[in-house]
Amino acid sequence: MLGLKLLTDPRWANVAETNLEEILTDHAWCEQKAASNAISLITQNSEHQDLVHELTAIAIEEMQHFEMVIDIIKQRGYTLGRERKDDYVNQLMKFTKKDGSRNTAFIDRLLFAAMIEARSCERFRVLSQNIHDEELAKFYHDLMVSEANHYTTFLNFARRYTVDVNIEQRWKEWLEFEGELIKSYGKKEHIHG
């Protein structure tokens, strides 16, 4: 369903499980950044009332996820570390089109968000199916479903609001780029690492 070109090696879950405090801290900050991205899209495209409504709900949900991860960190006696740099997301951001029309930039920002949600969904699936910690396995299964909904929301908005972008072609380019990019990741206890 997600169309990802390269799936995560299930052994990545073992890497993540070796340092749960790190994966949870990284995950918390990913949720915060996802909320910020939704808010940014609202701010820059407030003329689309349906987008404002849907992305407000996503921003709230992402912050609820942030809070849920922080609660797990506290319950386990861990400490929320400082915000982590997300090289994967930064590389995706470089792929976004910044020239061209306002619509082109808007559509690419929606596809950027869809791409991150797709990969996060896939990573949460890997965690839910491969870690031994039953509480976290269930937690990541529930979040996988949420991320899948976010992915489709962003992709559907891109399809709805495109004016001058061949959305299917551009999404294919995103999938190809990400498929090559992700080959460099999957060795660290980070959600996209």
C-alpha atoms as one frame of an Amber mdcrd trajectory, in Angstrom:
protein
   0.000   0.000   0.000   2.772   2.446   0.843   4.716   1.893  -2.361   8.091
   2.026  -0.625  10.894   0.702  -2.822  12.987  -0.793  -0.023  11.581  -2.299
   3.141  13.416  -2.119   6.431  15.420  -5.180   7.394  13.607  -6.640  10.420
  16.979  -6.858  12.209  16.815  -3.070  12.574  14.305  -3.714  15.390  17.041
  -5.594  17.246  19.327  -2.570  16.896  16.546  -0.340  18.212  15.836  -2.674
  21.115  19.440  -2.526  22.316  18.878   1.084  23.380  15.196   1.739  24.080
  15.919   5.042  25.780  17.528   6.335  22.579  14.827   5.055  20.211  12.109
   6.501  22.435  13.838   9.875  22.689  14.339   9.989  18.939  10.729   8.939
  18.417   9.426  11.650  20.750  11.222  14.341  18.776   9.955  12.873  15.486
   6.402  13.330  16.772   7.100  16.924  17.777   8.580  17.678  14.348   5.587
  16.078  12.623   3.265  18.377  14.585   5.405  21.384  13.664   5.327  20.398
   9.990   1.523  20.171  10.030   1.311  23.599  11.679   3.688  25.044   9.100
   1.548  23.700   6.257  -1.536  25.250   7.880   0.212  28.593   8.301   1.365
  28.708   4.692  -1.875  27.425   3.125  -4.684  28.694   5.325  -6.932  29.423
   2.351  -7.723  25.680   2.164 -10.231  25.207   4.979 -10.391  21.421   4.679
  -6.595  21.246   4.907  -6.619  23.555   7.961  -9.204  21.328   9.646  -7.495
  18.006   8.870  -3.952  19.157   9.610  -5.033  20.757  12.882  -6.288  17.334
  13.922  -3.010  15.744  12.796  -0.918  18.335  14.673  -2.909  17.653  17.848
  -2.605  13.901  17.378   1.161  14.154  16.794   1.530  16.132  20.032  -0.563
  13.501  21.814   1.855  10.899  20.483   4.735  13.051  21.735   3.117  13.045
  25.169   2.527   9.280  25.042   6.179   8.626  24.222   7.294  10.966  27.013
   5.028   9.069  29.426   6.651   5.776  28.414  10.091   7.332  28.871   9.134
   8.480  32.382   7.487   5.182  33.342  10.642   3.323  32.425  12.909   5.651
  34.363  14.529   7.044  31.234  15.238  10.679  30.468  14.026  12.540  27.413
  17.259  13.549  25.773  17.872  16.586  23.643  16.345  16.848  20.199  18.057
  14.590  17.680  19.133  15.693  14.231  17.273  13.656  11.617  19.621  13.273
   8.653  17.057  11.235   6.740  14.447  14.007   6.940  17.055  16.635   6.102
  18.007  14.700   2.959  14.342  14.435   1.977  13.935  18.178   2.491  16.763
  18.798   0.022  14.762  16.855  -2.578  11.763  19.184  -2.326  11.288  21.590
  -5.200  11.881  25.149  -4.144  11.722  26.768  -7.568   8.675  27.003  -9.745
   5.210  28.041  -8.730   3.765  28.394  -5.244   1.600  25.381  -6.049   4.639
  23.277  -6.970   6.286  24.058  -3.631   3.029  23.368  -1.752   2.501  20.019
  -3.457   6.093  18.961  -2.847   5.777  19.874   0.842   2.699  17.641   1.053
   4.576  14.813  -0.685   7.535  15.343   1.666   5.154  14.895   4.621   3.520
  11.838   3.018   6.944  10.266   2.451   7.983  10.692   6.092   4.664   9.303
   7.315   4.972   6.308   4.963   8.459   5.445   6.212   7.474   6.010   9.848
   4.476   3.721   9.360   6.728   1.053   7.882   9.271   1.395  10.692   6.541
   1.175  13.340   5.322  -2.023  11.662   8.817  -3.481  11.858   9.061  -2.564
  15.536   5.598  -3.922  16.330   6.379  -7.266  14.703   9.967  -7.759  15.837
  10.662  -6.368  19.294  10.305  -8.583  22.325   8.848  -5.869  24.553   5.102
  -6.620  24.354   3.988  -3.207  25.617   6.050  -1.401  23.000   5.058  -3.872
  20.280   1.377  -3.006  20.849   2.169   0.705  21.134   3.978   0.693  17.794
   1.217  -1.293  16.135  -1.327   1.340  17.175   0.922   4.152  15.938   1.482
   2.334  12.641  -2.237   2.638  11.918  -2.191   6.338  12.768   0.822   7.019
  10.529  -0.881   5.209   7.645  -3.852   7.561   7.993  -1.551  10.590   8.022
   0.251   9.312   4.925  -3.000   9.016   2.973  -4.200  12.421   4.198  -1.095
  14.202   2.909  -1.074  12.289  -0.379  -4.772  12.931  -0.947  -4.338  16.665
  -0.317  -1.494  16.712  -2.848  -3.781  15.076  -5.393  -6.642  17.448  -4.583
  -4.691  20.687  -4.751  -2.287  20.096  -7.596  -2.525  22.675 -10.354   0.689
  22.339 -12.310   2.229  19.117 -10.991   1.754  15.639 -12.441   1.197  14.195
  -9.008   1.571  10.531  -9.891   4.846  11.190 -11.706   6.200  13.334  -8.895
   5.176  10.791  -6.241   6.988   8.118  -8.248  10.106  10.348  -8.205   9.766
  10.703  -4.429   9.502   6.937  -3.995  12.549   6.330  -6.204  14.608   8.963
  -4.384  13.624   7.658  -0.963  14.316   4.072  -2.040  17.920   5.022  -2.772
  18.237   7.268   0.279  17.023   4.672   2.779  19.837   2.303   1.752  22.138
   4.469   3.897  19.946   4.076   6.976  18.718   1.290   9.250  21.826   0.842
  11.372  21.043   3.141  14.318  18.504   3.195  17.089  16.630   6.071  15.485
  13.198   5.915  13.861  14.653   6.892  10.493  18.280   6.038  11.327
